[in-house]
Amino acid sequence: MSAANATYAGAHGASRSPVAQGIRNGLIASLAMAMIMMVLGAFDTGFFAAPSSIWAFFAGPDAYAPHTLSLSFVLGAMGHMMNSAVLGIVFAFVASRVLRISGVPAAVVAGTVYALVVMALMFVVVLPAFPNGAIVIDSAALWIWIAGHVAYGMVAGLLYSIWR
């Protein structure tokens, strides 16, 4: 292996751990999801609606600020990224240890299906079980949530395939 190839492998494939892969891939995928959700959300409930709703889930309805760059947005975005990192770890474990995915198309499809299943569980089971869950559900139209989760899944799957 040449020095250039060793450097590339060290930078991109150094960690084979599903935990490290999941955190990295989940965080990057969370940025794709946030961009989609915020841009599309600007034409719906507000540019800052989805991230702000995540903080309002914990802090209550008064913290929901869909049209304002606020602490609610910052804390919600941080919560979104933490959730995305954890869910990225789960995907990396499932993809590598259960499904044993190989190839870009299979990884992208698996990531997309995974993200949509997570969304369905959140919308049907998790969020309705909490008093402020409706804030999150109502912060964007369903099609925007679907587009955001598809973006997350596609990017997470692609990165899993490239950096495994």
C-alpha positions as a Markdown table, in Angstrom:
| # | Residue | x | y | z |
|---|---|---|---|---|
| 1 | Met | 0.0 | 0.0 | 0.0 |
| 2 | Ser | 1.4 | 3.4 | -1.0 |
| 3 | Ala | 1.8 | 6.2 | 1.5 |
| 4 | Ala | -1.0 | 8.1 | -0.2 |
| 5 | Asn | -3.4 | 5.2 | 0.0 |
| 6 | Ala | -2.4 | 4.5 | 3.7 |
| 7 | Thr | -3.2 | 8.2 | 4.5 |
| 8 | Tyr | -6.5 | 8.0 | 2.7 |
| 9 | Ala | -7.4 | 4.7 | 4.5 |
| 10 | Gly | -6.4 | 6.2 | 7.8 |
| 11 | Ala | -8.5 | 9.3 | 7.3 |
| 12 | His | -11.6 | 7.5 | 6.0 |
| 13 | Gly | -11.6 | 3.9 | 7.2 |
| 14 | Ala | -9.6 | 4.1 | 10.5 |
| 15 | Ser | -12.5 | 3.1 | 12.6 |
| 16 | Arg | -14.4 | 0.0 | 11.8 |
| 17 | Ser | -16.4 | 0.3 | 15.0 |
| 18 | Pro | -20.2 | 0.6 | 14.4 |
| 19 | Val | -20.3 | 3.1 | 17.3 |
| 20 | Ala | -17.8 | 5.5 | 15.7 |
| 21 | Gln | -19.2 | 5.0 | 12.3 |
| 22 | Gly | -22.8 | 5.5 | 13.6 |
| 23 | Ile | -21.9 | 8.7 | 15.4 |
| 24 | Arg | -20.1 | 10.2 | 12.4 |
| 25 | Asn | -22.6 | 9.1 | 9.8 |
| 26 | Gly | -25.6 | 10.0 | 12.0 |
| 27 | Leu | -24.3 | 13.5 | 12.6 |
| 28 | Ile | -23.6 | 14.1 | 8.9 |
| 29 | Ala | -27.0 | 12.7 | 7.9 |
| 30 | Ser | -28.6 | 14.9 | 10.5 |
| 31 | Leu | -27.3 | 18.0 | 8.7 |
| 32 | Ala | -29.0 | 16.8 | 5.4 |
| 33 | Met | -32.2 | 16.2 | 7.3 |
| 34 | Ala | -32.1 | 19.6 | 9.0 |
| 35 | Met | -31.4 | 21.4 | 5.7 |
| 36 | Ile | -34.4 | 19.8 | 4.0 |
| 37 | Met | -36.7 | 20.3 | 7.0 |
| 38 | Met | -35.8 | 23.9 | 7.5 |
| 39 | Val | -35.9 | 25.0 | 3.8 |
| 40 | Leu | -39.2 | 23.2 | 3.2 |
| 41 | Gly | -40.5 | 24.3 | 6.7 |
| 42 | Ala | -40.0 | 27.9 | 5.7 |
| 43 | Phe | -42.9 | 27.5 | 3.3 |
| 44 | Asp | -45.0 | 25.7 | 5.9 |
| 45 | Thr | -44.9 | 26.4 | 9.7 |
| 46 | Gly | -41.6 | 28.3 | 9.8 |
| 47 | Phe | -37.9 | 28.0 | 9.0 |
| 48 | Phe | -37.0 | 27.2 | 12.6 |
| 49 | Ala | -40.1 | 25.1 | 13.4 |
| 50 | Ala | -38.7 | 21.6 | 13.4 |
| 51 | Pro | -35.6 | 22.2 | 15.6 |
| 52 | Ser | -37.5 | 24.5 | 17.9 |
| 53 | Ser | -40.2 | 21.9 | 18.4 |
| 54 | Ile | -37.6 | 19.4 | 19.6 |
| 55 | Trp | -36.7 | 21.7 | 22.5 |
| 56 | Ala | -40.4 | 22.6 | 23.1 |
| 57 | Phe | -41.0 | 18.9 | 23.5 |
| 58 | Phe | -39.0 | 19.1 | 26.7 |
| 59 | Ala | -39.5 | 22.7 | 27.8 |
| 60 | Gly | -43.2 | 23.1 | 26.9 |
| 61 | Pro | -45.3 | 25.0 | 24.3 |
| 62 | Asp | -43.9 | 28.4 | 25.4 |
| 63 | Ala | -40.5 | 27.4 | 24.1 |
| 64 | Tyr | -41.8 | 26.8 | 20.6 |
| 65 | Ala | -40.5 | 29.6 | 18.3 |
| 66 | Pro | -40.9 | 28.5 | 14.7 |
| 67 | His | -40.0 | 31.9 | 13.1 |
| 68 | Thr | -37.2 | 33.0 | 15.4 |
| 69 | Leu | -33.5 | 32.3 | 15.6 |
| 70 | Ser | -33.6 | 31.6 | 19.4 |
| 71 | Leu | -32.1 | 29.5 | 22.2 |
| 72 | Ser | -35.0 | 27.1 | 21.5 |
| 73 | Phe | -33.7 | 26.6 | 18.0 |
| 74 | Val | -30.1 | 26.1 | 19.2 |
| 75 | Leu | -31.1 | 23.6 | 21.9 |
| 76 | Gly | -33.5 | 21.8 | 19.6 |
| 77 | Ala | -30.8 | 21.5 | 16.9 |
| 78 | Met | -28.4 | 20.0 | 19.5 |
| 79 | Gly | -31.1 | 17.5 | 20.6 |
| 80 | His | -31.7 | 16.6 | 16.9 |
| 81 | Met | -28.0 | 15.9 | 16.4 |
| 82 | Met | -27.8 | 13.8 | 19.6 |
| 83 | Asn | -30.8 | 11.8 | 18.5 |
| 84 | Ser | -29.3 | 11.4 | 15.0 |
| 85 | Ala | -26.0 | 10.2 | 16.4 |
| 86 | Val | -27.7 | 7.6 | 18.6 |
| 87 | Leu | -29.9 | 6.4 | 15.7 |
| 88 | Gly | -26.8 | 6.4 | 13.5 |
| 89 | Ile | -25.2 | 3.9 | 15.9 |
| 90 | Val | -28.3 | 1.7 | 15.8 |
| 91 | Phe | -28.3 | 1.8 | 12.0 |
| 92 | Ala | -24.5 | 0.9 | 11.8 |
| 93 | Phe | -25.1 | -2.1 | 14.1 |
| 94 | Val | -28.1 | -3.3 | 12.2 |
| 95 | Ala | -26.4 | -2.8 | 8.8 |
| 96 | Ser | -23.2 | -4.4 | 9.8 |
| 97 | Arg | -24.2 | -7.2 | 12.2 |
| 98 | Val | -27.8 | -8.1 | 11.3 |
| 99 | Leu | -28.3 | -7.2 | 7.6 |
| 100 | Arg | -24.6 | -7.4 | 6.6 |
| 101 | Ile | -25.2 | -4.9 | 3.8 |
| 102 | Ser | -22.7 | -4.5 | 1.0 |
| 103 | Gly | -22.9 | -2.1 | -1.9 |
| 104 | Val | -24.1 | 1.4 | -2.3 |
| 105 | Pro | -27.7 | 0.8 | -3.6 |
| 106 | Ala | -28.5 | -1.7 | -0.8 |
| 107 | Ala | -27.1 | 0.6 | 1.9 |
| 108 | Val | -29.0 | 3.6 | 0.6 |
| 109 | Val | -32.2 | 1.6 | 0.4 |
| 110 | Ala | -31.6 | 0.1 | 3.9 |
| 111 | Gly | -30.9 | 3.6 | 5.3 |
| 112 | Thr | -34.0 | 5.1 | 3.8 |
| 113 | Val | -36.2 | 2.3 | 5.0 |
| 114 | Tyr | -34.6 | 2.5 | 8.5 |
| 115 | Ala | -35.2 | 6.3 | 8.7 |
| 116 | Leu | -38.9 | 5.9 | 7.6 |
| 117 | Val | -39.4 | 3.1 | 10.2 |
| 118 | Val | -37.9 | 5.4 | 12.9 |
| 119 | Met | -40.2 | 8.2 | 11.8 |
| 120 | Ala | -43.3 | 5.9 | 11.9 |
| 121 | Leu | -42.4 | 4.7 | 15.4 |
| 122 | Met | -41.8 | 8.3 | 16.6 |
| 123 | Phe | -45.1 | 9.5 | 15.2 |
| 124 | Val | -47.3 | 6.5 | 16.2 |
| 125 | Val | -45.7 | 5.3 | 19.5 |
| 126 | Val | -43.2 | 7.7 | 21.1 |
| 127 | Leu | -44.4 | 11.2 | 20.5 |
| 128 | Pro | -48.1 | 10.5 | 21.3 |
| 129 | Ala | -47.1 | 9.1 | 24.6 |
| 130 | Phe | -45.9 | 12.5 | 25.9 |
| 131 | Pro | -47.8 | 15.7 | 26.6 |
| 132 | Asn | -45.8 | 17.9 | 24.2 |
| 133 | Gly | -45.4 | 15.3 | 21.4 |
| 134 | Ala | -48.0 | 17.0 | 19.3 |
| 135 | Ile | -45.7 | 20.1 | 19.1 |
| 136 | Val | -43.2 | 18.1 | 17.2 |
| 137 | Ile | -45.7 | 16.3 | 15.0 |
| 138 | Asp | -47.4 | 19.5 | 14.1 |
| 139 | Ser | -44.2 | 21.5 | 13.4 |
| 140 | Ala | -44.2 | 20.4 | 9.8 |
| 141 | Ala | -46.5 | 18.8 | 7.2 |
| 142 | Leu | -46.2 | 15.1 | 7.0 |
| 143 | Trp | -44.6 | 15.2 | 3.6 |
| 144 | Ile | -41.9 | 17.4 | 4.9 |
| 145 | Trp | -41.2 | 15.0 | 7.7 |
| 146 | Ile | -41.0 | 12.2 | 5.2 |
| 147 | Ala | -38.6 | 14.2 | 2.9 |
| 148 | Gly | -36.4 | 14.9 | 5.9 |
| 149 | His | -36.2 | 11.3 | 7.0 |
| 150 | Val | -35.6 | 10.1 | 3.5 |
| 151 | Ala | -32.7 | 12.5 | 3.3 |
| 152 | Tyr | -31.3 | 11.3 | 6.6 |
| 153 | Gly | -31.6 | 7.6 | 5.6 |
| 154 | Met | -30.1 | 8.1 | 2.1 |
| 155 | Val | -27.1 | 9.9 | 3.5 |
| 156 | Ala | -26.6 | 7.6 | 6.4 |
| 157 | Gly | -26.8 | 4.6 | 4.1 |
| 158 | Leu | -24.4 | 6.1 | 1.5 |
| 159 | Leu | -21.9 | 7.0 | 4.2 |
| 160 | Tyr | -22.1 | 3.6 | 5.7 |
| 161 | Ser | -21.4 | 2.0 | 2.4 |
| 162 | Ile | -18.5 | 4.4 | 1.6 |
| 163 | Trp | -16.8 | 4.4 | 5.0 |
| 164 | Arg | -17.2 | 0.8 | 6.2 |
